[in-house]
Amino acid sequence: MSDSSRDTAQGAGWGSAEPGLYKQLMPDHVEKLSWLNPRTLWAARNGVLASWFGDPTGRTRDRWVARRRAAGAPVDKVIRREVADRFSFMVVGDTGEGDDSQYAVVPGFLKVGRDTDFAVIASDVIYPVGSADDYGDKFFRPYRDYPAPIYAIPGNHDWYEDLGAFMRVFCADTPPLGPGPRPRPLGRAWWRALLWHRPRPADEQRLAAARELRPAPGQQAVQPGPYWAIDAGPLRIVGIDTGLLGTIDAEQGAWLREVSRGPKPKILITGSPLYVDGEHHPCAIEGGGTVDDVVRDPDHHYVAAIGGDIHNYQRYPVDVDGRLIQYVVAGGGGAFMHATHTIPRVSVAGVTEREFRCYPLRGDSLAFYSRLYGHRLRLRRFFTLTEAEATAVVAERLGIEPGRKPGPDTRLTRRARLVASLLGTGGRPDRTSRVRLPVRKMYTQLFSPGSATYSPPFFKSFLRLDVAPGAVRLRCFAATGNRTQEVDPPVEDEVVIPLK
């Protein structure tokens, strides 16, 4: 097994490395997606509009679900897969930018997942707005050689065109959803409807040609809607749709409570992680209660909750009344990398740094961002930190034992400490004042790459879960874009979860 980032800097992808072969999988022309482009931001405006004028996704979702029910989808929305008591599946989140950082994940994903029974995409299948015309290069092409079915739950970006393309591809729902009731003039709903980004007409020939990239019968899957459950062997996998703003509507909430009943062990897949960046986000259900209330209920027997949306890997093993539930962030499947060095020293729900895991390591995240902004600001000599310097300064600021030793000759300079501060490096909870918390959040949001115009290491990741009657083995694999990690994807984290 190859070194991981916890073993060596080379295992993290640093140093002189042979480029991977993932570019051979890519189309000849790739349109670069930049989140700094005003046209992209304008196209993706529906999330802002929903927060200003009210979120319509619950009503729209209900209409989609009603139409699928009328078309014969199972009322309980449960997919029953005939598998043995031992089976495996893949989870990959936030995939669809369609450029180097997405395709760099593919070789390792195919190698690790070649004998798995199915895969699940956890949030944001297609960027920037979930358009049908983007599915060819951002879904069908990259996963053309994955031999098993792929299920998905939508993320907020898939909702930016009212989920139309997602429903066509994953739920076999072809006709567009007609407009809802006409809103009262000059009310909040009227302004929202006036400014709302509407789906563009799909290029039917282009979509049909894209489908031909995954034509095998064994690759096909039709799910009953944007939220669903899969019964497979000794496990039930429950996928929920958190829409534009990270909440779920009352009808879906009632379904979640119903489908969660019973002694069968369960894993939740969600577009909005319940623990992330050292904080608890329980995910509100319209009408009262939260998703995490459902997960924590001992009668529901959840053993893990896996969420996308944040573009890295994190794991929080939370003790809930004597039961250990693994809360996982798994959004490293292809979009730009969200920083981990901005995560403060973890102390949440009884989870400390000793139990917490993340990928990339905070030091690698800081080194990555220092190179990125050194290049963008043309201040490379000032901004750029070596991975050893970045690891040492993170360990000092957080007061933690680093995941990888920085080396005995590493010197901490005033410059390194200043760069770490400028790039929003987290700190210790007892030293994080009320003033500094908003500042850290600002850095987390503003100092994201904004586009995938950088080169390896990409610090992408995906999960493989091996299910047996008594336990689930969860492993997080790395994808850096370098050949070494393509040939033998390193395991960055591993945990065995009892099925109690």
N, C-alpha and C positions, 0 to 999 in steps of 0.2 A: 504494500500500500504506500502511495506517495506521501511525502510530508504535507502537513496542513499548515495553515498560517500560525498555529500555536507551536509548531515545531521549529520552523526556520523562516527567514525572510523570503527565501526562494520558494518555499511552500505557499507563501502569500502571493507569489507572482512577481515580486520585485527582482531587480537585477537584469542581466542580459538573458533573455529567454527567447526560444524559438516561437514565432507567432503561430497561433492555431490555424487549423484548416477550415474554420467555420465560414470564412469568406466564400468558399466554394459553394456553399449552400444558398448564398444570397442572390437576389436578382441583380441584373447588370446595372440598373440604375436605382439608387436608394435616395429618396427625398428626405433630407435632414429635417427632423422635427425639433424646433426650438420653442421652449416655453417663454422665451423673452420676446418672441415675435408678436406684435399687437394683433395680427390677423388670427393667430392661434388662440390668443387670450379672448378675443371677441367671439370666436366660434364656440369656445368653451364657457360661455357666460352663464349658462343655465343654473349652475350651482349658486352663483352669487344672486341671481334673480330669485331663486327659491328661498334663500335666506332673507331677502328683503321683502318679498311679496307673498310668501307662503309656499310651502312645498306641495306640488300637485302629484308627486310620484305615487303616493298611496292610492289615489283614485285611479290613476292610469294603470297601475299594477293590477288593481282589482278587475279592470276591464280586460286586460290581457289574460288573467287567470280564468275569468268567466268564459272567455272565448275558447280557451284551451279545454275547459271542462265540457263545453258544448260540442267540441270536436272529438270527445271520447277519452280525454286524458283521465287517469285515475283520480278519483275524488280525494283520496288521502295523499296524493302526490308522492307516493313511494315507488321507487324503482327497485324491482326484486331481481337481483342477479344471482344466477346459479353458479356458485363457486364453492370450492372445498373449504373445510374449516381453516385451512392455511392458504392465504392469498396475499397479494401485494398490490399497492397502488401508489401513484405519484401525486404530489401536490406542487404546483408552481403558481406564483402569484404575480400580477401586474406585468404582463408579458409584452403587450403589443405595441412597441415603438417601431418595430420593423427595421432597425438599423443594427450596427455592430453589437451593441450591448445585449440585444435580444438573441441574435443568431449565435453569439458566443456561448450561450447556455445550451444550445441544441445538441452538439456532439456528446457532451457528458450526460445530458438528459436521456438521449437515445441509448447510450451504452448502459447506464445504470437501470433504465426502465424497460429494457428489451423483453424481459420475461414477466412484466407486471400485467395485471388484469384490466386496469383502466387508469385514467388520470383525471385530475380535477384542477381547473384553473380557478384560483381564488382571487377574483376581483380584477377589473380593468383589462379585459381581453384585448381591446382595441383602443389605441390613442390616435388622435386627441379627442374625438367625439363619437366613437363607436360606429363610424360610417360603414355601410355595406361594401363600398368600393375598396375599403382597406383590408378586408378579410383575406384576400388572396395572398398578399405578401406578409401579413402580420399574424395569420393563423394557419391557413391551409398549407402554405409552402414550408414554413419552419417545422411543422409537425407532420409532414407528409409521410415520413418513414416510421412514425410511431404506430405500431401495429394494432393497438387496442383502442376502444372508445375514449373520447374525451368529453367530460361533463364540465360545466362552468357555472359560476355564480357571477352576476354582473357587479361591476364597480361603478363609482359615480361617473366615470368617463363613458361607460357604455350607456348611461342614461341621458347623455347630452343630446342624443337624437331620439329620445323617448323610447329607447330599448328596441326599436323596430328591427334593426339588423341582427341583434342578439337573438330575438325571438325567431327570426327566419332560420338562422344557422343552427341553433341548439334545440329549438322546439318545433321546427317544421311548420311554423306559422307564416304563411305567405302574404296574405293581403295586408296592406297598411292599416293601422288603427285610425279610424276616423276621428274628427275633432269632437271634443266633449261639449257639454252645454255652454252656450254663449254667456260670457260673464256680464255682470251689470256694468254699464258704462262708467268709466273714471274710478272704479273701485280698484282694490289691490290686484284682484285676479285679472281685471281688464288691462292694467299696465303690464302685468306679467305676460299675458297673452300677446300683447303688442310687441314686446321686446324678445319673446322666446325664440331660441334657435330651433328651427324646424328641420326635419330630415330632408336631405336632397333626394331627388329621384335616383334610384339605384340603377346601375348599368347591368341589366339582366344577363347579357352575354358574358360580361366579365365575372359575375358571381357564379354563373354556371361553369365557366372554365376553371374557376378557383376550386369548386367542389370536386372536380375531376382529379385534383391532387391527392385527395384522400377517398378513393373510390371503393376500397375493399369492404366486403360485408362486415368483417371483423372490426373495422374502424368506425362503424356507424353507431350512433346513439341518438335517441330522441328523448328529451327530458320533459316532464309535464308542465314546466313553467320556470320562471326565474328563481323560484325556491322549491326545494325538493328534499327527499331523503332517499338513501340507497341502503337497502338491506343486503348484506353480503356476508355469508358465513356467520361468525359469532358477533358481528359488529353492525351497528346502524350508523351511517354517516349522514348528518343533517346539514344541508346547505341553506343559508338564509340570504335574502337580498336586502341590503341596507340602503339602497337608493342613492339619492343625491347628497343627503346630509347625515348619513350614518345613523338612521333610526329605522324602525319598522312599523308598519301600519297595524291597526287593530285586528284586521282579518288574518294577516300573517302571524301576528302574535298569538291569536287563538289557535291557529294551526300548529305553531311551534310548541305550545304547551301540550297539545293533544299528541303530537307525534313523538314527544319526548317521554311520554309515560311508559312504564313497563321496565322490567329488569334487564333488558338487553343493554350491554355497554354501548356508549355513544361517543362520537367525536363531532364537534361542531365545526363547520367551515363557514366563515363570514368575511364580508368585504371590509369590516371595521374591527380591528383587533380589540380585545377587551382589556389587555394590559399592553402598554407600549410606552417606550421612552421613560420608564420609571413611574408611570402614572396609571391609574385605573380608569377605564372608560366603559362603564357597564352596558351602554347602548339602550336607550329608552324605547319602550313599546308604547305606542299611542293608546291612551286610555289608562295607563298605569303599569308599573312594574318595569323590569329591565330584562334584557337577554341574559345577563349574568345571574339574575335571580333563578332563571330556568336552569342554567348550567349548574349552579350550586345546590339545587334541590337534591337531596340524597335519593329521593324516589326516582329520579330521572337517570342516574348512573352515568353521568358524563365523566370521561376520563381525560379529555383534552378539548381545547378550543383553539382553532387555527385561523388566523385572519390575515388578509392581504392589506393593500392600500399603502402601507409604509414600505419603502423599497430597500429593505435589508432583512436580516434574520435576528430575532430575539426570542428568548425562552425564559418564562417565569414559572417555576414549580410552586404553586400556591397550596398551602395546607388549609383545607376547608373542613373544619370539624373532624379532623383525623383522616380525611381523604386527601390525597395529593392529586390536584388537577394541573395538567401541563397547559399553560397559556403560551401560545406560540405566534410570533409574527413571521409570515413567510411571503414577503412581497418582493423578493430579489430575482424575479424571473425574467427581467429584460429592460425595465425602465431605468432611468438615471438613478444613481445610488443616493439614498437619503443618508445623511451623516449619522454615525454612531458616536463620534467624539463629543457631540453636544448632549449626550445622555449623562445626567449627573450620577454620582455614586448612588447605586440602587438601594432603596430601603422602602419597600412597599408590600403590604399584605404579608409581612413576615419574611419576604424574600430579600436577601442581602446580596452583596457582590459575590459572596462565596457560591451561591446557588445560581445566580444570573449568568446567562450566556448570550453572546451576540456575535454576529459576523457581518461586516468585517470587524476585527478588533478595533478598539477605539484609536489606538496609535496608527494603524494602517489607514483608518478613515481620515485622521488629521493629516497624515503625510500625503494622501491622495488629494485632499482639498488644497493643501499648501501648494502643490504642483499646479493644480488647476488654476488657482487664482494668481499664482506667480506668472503663469503663461498669459492669462487674460489681461492682467494689469501691467504686463511687461516689467515686472519687478521680481524676476526669478531669483536673483541672488539674495534678495531680502526675504521673500516669502517661502521659498522652497526649503522644507525640512526633510532630512533623511528619515527613513522609517524608524531608525534607532532613536534619533532626537525626538521624534513625535511620540514614540512609545514612552520615553523617559519623562517628558513633560506632562503627558496625560496621567501617568502613575503618580507624579508629584502633586498635580492639582487635585486629583480625586482621592489620594491617599490609599491607593490600592496596589496589590501585587499584579504586575502586568501579565497578560496572557502569554506573552513571549518576552524573554529577557532582552533588554536593549544592548547588552554588551558592556564589558567592564571599562572600555575606553570612551564611552559616550559622555560628552560634556554638555551640561545644561547652561545655555547662555541667556542673557537678557533678550536677545533677538528671538530665540526660540519661545521664550515665555510670552513675549509680546505678540508673536504670530499666533500662538495658541489662543490668547485672549481675543485677538481680532477675529478669529475664525470660530468663536463661540464655544470653546471647549468647556465642558461641564465641570462642576465642582462638587464639593461635599455638601450634603443637606444642611449641616449646621453652619455653613458659611454662605448659604444661598439666601439672600435677603429677599423681601417682597419686591424690592426694586429690581433685583437682578433676574428674577424669574421671567418677567415679560421680555427683558433683554435677551435671555437665552432662547425664548420662543421665537423672537424676531430673527436671531441668527439662524435658527433651525430652518425657518421658512425662506429667508432671503439668500442664504449662502448654500442653497442647493444648486447643482450644476446648471439647471435650466435647459440643458440639451445634452445629447450623448455624443459630443464632438471630441471626446478624449479617447486615448488609446489604452490598451491593457496596462496593468490589471484592472478589470472591471468590477471585481468583488460581487459577482452575481451568485445566486444559490437556488437550490430546489430541494424538495424532500422526497424520500422514499419511506413508505410505511409498510412493514411486514407484519401481517396479522396472523396470530395463532390462537388456539382456544383460550389460552391463559394470559396472553400478553401481546402488546403491540411494540415492535421495535421501530423507533423513529430516528432517521438519520438525515442530517443536513449536509448536502454535498456542495462544494464550491465550483464555480466556473469563472476563470480569470481572463479567458481569451488567449492564454498561452498554451502551447502544444502539450507541455507536461501534464497540465491539469485536464486537458481533453482526453489524453490517453488513459489516465488513471485519476479520475476525479477524487480529490481528497475529502475525507469526512471531517467536517468542521465541528459537528456536535452529534452526540448520540445519547439516547435515553430509552430505557425499556419501561413501558407503561403497563402495569398490571391491569387486567380486565376483571375488576371486582364487581 
